[in-house]
Amino acid sequence: MLEAVNFSTYHGGARRKDEGLVDFSASLNPYPPEWLDEMFERAREISDHYLYYEELEEGLSELVGEPVTVTAGITEALYLLGILGLRGKKVIIPSHTYGEYERVTRIFGAMVVKGPNDPEGLSRLVEKNSVVFFCNPNNPDGKFYRKRELKPLLDAVEDRNALLVLDEAFIDFVERPESPEGENVVKLRTFTKSYGLPGIRVGYVLGFSEAFRSVRMPWAIGSTGVAFLEFLLEDEFRHLKRTMPLIWREKRRIERALGVKSDANFFVKHVGDAKKTVEELKEKGVLVRDCSSFGLPDYIRFSVRTQEEDNMLIKTLLELSHGEFLYGFDH
């Protein structure tokens, strides 16, 4: 007899487009690629047979500049990691971060240890053969740590033969990003955020390629994912180079208007009662994220969108807070 395990997590995002809400709850690039219609047509053309994407994986490795393992988003990579090396381990997770780390850890029978959100604080908890999850920039507060700030944690995992799982899902949204290297570091990245296409489920892993490829599911990304990779390789990240400056400009405008701060494309704000605030904003046509699943029931998270949509967000939040929308998350 199989029994369900209740480790469910809500990740945000409107469930239906006809809800009539402007969706700030999912932190996505609001500008779709120009080749989107062609990509879906290509997906239809190749949907009648089994698909193999080894050549596309090689092409992506060349584009990125190091070997990658293509996965169905970062979520599949987390579960592959569970198969490869979580059972029986001590797994260190920041107290306020992406909830799927803890969920995967518990599913695979590892011991969860909650720690502080900063790299130096986490480094003190690292033990021999332990695993550390760290999201950079962090979700939900958007704080990005540079290599010099990560050094205590990098040194700790190297000295104690531990593993650092560095989730860089939102690194494309960071101005002047940088990413550390290390034999004890595996990095997870995704295109679903930066290309605004969470439904296609395409990401990749940097590090331990042979191990991850040995356990991933065949045909995991399907025809839409394969078509996306084909167009991505032809695009060579030009879409990101064109749209990220637009997002950065809007981000700075929101920071000035609302007094919040982030290194990513989203912000958190203390509101007292997040669930109540979410419902009040829904009534005004704005959907934001309740941060209870991050262990922050008094906070909401909202993303950067287009200028017109951001104007609506700023106006609505200021009206709701009577002009007192002054402080974000204390890093």
C-alpha positions in Angstrom: 0.0 0.0 0.0 1.3 3.4 -1.0 0.7 6.4 1.3 0.9 10.1 0.3 3.4 12.3 2.1 2.3 15.8 2.8 5.3 17.9 1.9 3.4 20.2 -0.5 4.7 23.7 -1.4 2.9 26.6 -3.2 5.3 28.3 -5.6 3.2 31.3 -6.7 1.9 32.4 -10.0 -1.7 32.7 -11.3 -3.2 29.4 -12.1 -5.4 30.7 -14.9 -5.0 33.6 -17.3 -8.7 34.4 -17.1 -8.4 35.4 -13.4 -8.2 39.0 -14.6 -5.3 39.7 -12.3 -1.9 41.3 -13.1 0.4 38.6 -11.8 3.4 39.9 -9.7 3.6 36.7 -7.7 5.8 34.8 -10.2 9.2 36.3 -10.7 9.5 36.0 -14.5 10.8 38.0 -17.4 7.7 39.9 -18.6 9.0 40.2 -22.2 8.5 37.0 -24.3 11.1 36.0 -26.9 10.3 37.2 -30.4 10.5 33.6 -31.7 7.9 32.2 -29.3 5.3 31.3 -32.0 7.9 29.7 -34.2 9.1 27.7 -31.2 5.7 26.3 -30.5 5.2 25.4 -34.2 8.5 23.6 -34.1 7.4 21.7 -31.0 4.2 20.6 -32.7 6.3 19.3 -35.7 8.5 17.1 -33.5 5.9 15.8 -31.1 5.3 12.6 -33.0 8.5 10.8 -32.0 10.9 10.2 -29.1 13.4 13.0 -28.8 17.0 12.9 -27.9 18.9 16.1 -27.0 22.5 15.1 -26.6 23.6 17.4 -29.4 21.7 20.3 -28.0 23.3 19.6 -24.6 26.7 19.8 -26.3 25.7 23.1 -28.0 24.5 24.5 -24.7 27.8 23.5 -23.1 29.7 25.4 -25.7 27.4 28.4 -25.3 27.8 28.5 -21.5 31.5 27.7 -21.6 31.6 24.5 -19.5 29.9 21.1 -19.5 26.2 21.2 -18.6 23.5 18.6 -17.8 20.1 19.5 -19.2 17.2 18.9 -16.7 13.5 19.6 -16.6 14.1 22.8 -14.7 15.9 23.1 -11.4 13.2 21.1 -9.7 14.2 17.9 -11.5 17.9 18.6 -10.6 16.9 18.7 -6.9 15.3 15.3 -7.1 18.2 13.9 -9.0 20.4 15.2 -6.3 18.3 13.4 -3.8 18.9 10.1 -5.6 22.6 10.8 -5.8 23.5 12.0 -2.4 21.0 13.1 0.2 20.0 9.9 2.0 21.4 9.8 5.5 23.1 13.2 5.2 22.9 16.3 7.3 21.4 18.9 5.0 21.9 22.6 6.0 19.3 25.0 4.7 18.9 28.8 5.3 15.8 29.6 7.4 14.1 31.8 4.8 14.6 30.4 1.4 13.0 28.3 -1.4 10.8 25.6 0.3 11.6 22.8 -2.2 15.0 22.3 -0.6 13.5 21.1 2.6 10.8 19.1 0.9 13.3 17.2 -1.2 15.5 16.6 1.8 12.7 15.1 3.8 11.4 13.0 1.0 14.9 11.3 0.7 15.2 10.8 4.4 17.9 13.2 5.2 18.2 15.4 8.3 17.3 19.0 7.9 19.2 21.6 9.9 18.0 25.2 9.6 20.6 27.9 9.7 21.0 31.7 9.2 20.6 33.2 5.8 24.1 34.4 5.3 27.1 32.4 4.0 29.3 33.0 7.0 26.7 31.9 9.5 25.9 28.8 7.5 29.6 27.9 7.2 29.7 27.3 11.0 27.2 24.5 10.6 29.0 22.6 7.9 30.2 19.1 8.9 32.1 16.3 7.1 30.0 14.9 4.2 27.1 17.3 4.8 25.2 19.1 2.1 24.4 22.8 2.0 21.6 24.4 -0.1 22.1 28.1 -0.9 20.1 30.2 -3.3 22.0 33.1 -4.9 20.3 35.5 -5.3 18.1 34.3 -2.5 14.4 33.7 -2.9 12.4 35.5 -1.6 14.5 38.6 -0.5 16.6 38.9 -3.7 20.0 39.3 -1.9 23.0 38.4 -4.1 26.3 37.4 -2.5 29.5 37.9 -4.5 32.4 35.5 -4.5 34.2 37.2 -1.7 31.1 37.1 0.5 30.6 33.4 -0.3 34.2 32.5 0.6 33.6 31.4 4.2 31.0 28.9 3.0 33.2 27.8 0.0 36.1 27.2 2.3 34.0 25.3 4.8 32.6 22.8 2.3 36.1 22.3 0.8 37.8 21.8 4.2 35.2 19.3 5.4 34.5 17.5 2.2 31.0 18.7 2.1 28.8 19.7 -0.9 27.5 23.1 -1.7 24.4 23.1 -3.9 24.2 26.7 -5.3 20.8 27.5 -6.8 21.4 30.3 -9.4 17.8 30.3 -10.7 17.7 34.2 -10.8 21.3 35.0 -11.6 20.4 36.2 -15.1 18.5 39.1 -13.4 21.6 40.3 -11.5 23.6 43.2 -12.9 27.3 42.2 -13.2 26.8 38.7 -11.9 29.7 36.4 -10.8 29.7 32.7 -9.9 32.2 30.7 -7.9 34.0 27.6 -9.0 34.9 24.6 -6.9 35.2 20.8 -6.8 32.7 20.7 -4.0 30.1 23.0 -5.7 27.2 22.0 -8.0 25.3 24.9 -9.6 21.7 24.8 -10.7 20.3 27.2 -13.3 17.1 27.5 -15.3 15.7 29.3 -18.3 12.1 29.3 -17.2 12.6 32.5 -15.1 14.8 34.6 -17.5 12.8 33.7 -20.6 9.4 34.0 -18.8 8.3 30.4 -19.7 7.9 28.4 -16.5 5.7 25.8 -18.3 8.5 24.5 -20.6 10.6 23.1 -17.7 14.2 23.5 -19.0 17.2 24.1 -16.8 20.7 22.7 -16.4 23.3 21.6 -13.9 27.0 22.8 -13.8 29.2 20.2 -12.2 29.2 16.4 -11.7 27.8 15.9 -15.2 28.4 12.2 -15.4 26.6 11.5 -12.1 23.5 13.6 -13.0 23.2 12.1 -16.5 23.3 8.6 -15.0 20.1 9.1 -13.1 18.0 11.6 -15.0 14.8 10.5 -16.6 14.8 9.8 -20.4 12.9 12.4 -22.5 12.2 14.5 -19.5 11.8 17.9 -21.2 9.6 16.8 -24.1 9.1 18.5 -27.5 8.5 22.0 -26.2 11.7 21.9 -24.2 13.7 20.5 -27.1 12.3 23.2 -29.5 13.2 25.8 -26.9 16.8 24.6 -26.7 17.0 24.7 -30.5 15.9 28.4 -30.6 17.9 29.3 -27.6 21.1 28.1 -29.2 20.3 30.1 -32.3 19.4 33.1 -30.1 22.7 32.9 -28.2 21.2 34.8 -25.2 20.5 37.9 -27.3 17.0 38.0 -25.8 18.5 38.4 -22.3 20.8 41.1 -23.5 17.9 43.0 -24.9 15.4 42.6 -22.1 17.4 42.6 -18.9 18.3 46.4 -19.1 14.5 47.0 -19.3 13.9 45.0 -16.2 16.8 46.7 -14.4 15.4 50.1 -15.3 12.0 49.2 -13.9 13.6 47.7 -10.8 15.4 50.9 -9.9 12.2 52.8 -10.4 10.3 50.6 -8.0 13.1 50.9 -5.5 12.8 54.6 -5.6 9.1 54.7 -5.4 8.6 52.1 -2.7 11.8 52.3 -0.7 12.6 48.6 -1.2 15.8 46.9 -2.3 16.8 43.7 -4.2 19.6 42.4 -6.4 17.1 40.2 -8.4 13.8 40.9 -10.2 11.6 40.7 -7.1 11.1 42.3 -3.7 9.8 41.4 -0.3 7.9 43.8 2.0 6.8 43.5 5.6 3.0 44.1 5.7 2.0 42.5 9.1 -0.7 40.1 7.8 0.4 38.8 4.4 -2.7 36.7 3.7 -5.0 39.6 4.4 -2.8 41.9 2.2 -2.8 39.4 -0.6 -6.6 39.3 -0.6 -6.9 43.1 -0.5 -4.6 43.4 -3.4 -6.5 40.8 -5.4 -9.6 42.9 -5.0 -7.7 45.7 -6.8 -6.6 43.4 -9.6 -3.0 42.8 -8.3 -1.6 39.3 -7.5 1.4 39.1 -5.1 3.0 36.2 -3.2 2.3 35.4 0.4 5.7 34.5 1.9 4.4 32.1 4.5 6.1 29.1 2.7 9.4 30.9 3.2 8.8 31.1 6.9 7.9 34.8 6.6 4.1 35.0 7.2 4.3 38.8 7.7 5.8 39.4 4.2 4.7 39.6 0.6 6.8 39.2 -2.5 6.2 41.0 -5.8 8.1 41.0 -9.1 9.2 43.5 -11.7 7.0 43.7 -14.8 6.5 46.2 -17.6 6.3 49.9 -17.0 2.5 50.1 -17.3 2.0 47.1 -15.0 4.6 48.5 -12.5 2.8 51.8 -12.4 -0.4 49.9 -11.3 1.6 48.0 -8.7 3.2 51.2 -7.2 -0.1 53.1 -7.1 -2.0 50.2 -5.5 0.6 49.5 -2.8 0.9 53.1 -1.9 -2.9 53.5 -1.7 -3.2 50.4 0.5 -0.4 51.4 2.8 -1.5 55.1 2.9 1.9 56.2 1.5 3.9 54.5 4.3 5.5 51.8 2.1 9.0 52.4 3.2 10.9 49.3 4.2 11.7 45.9 2.7 13.5 42.9 4.0 16.3 43.3 6.6 19.2 41.3 5.1 
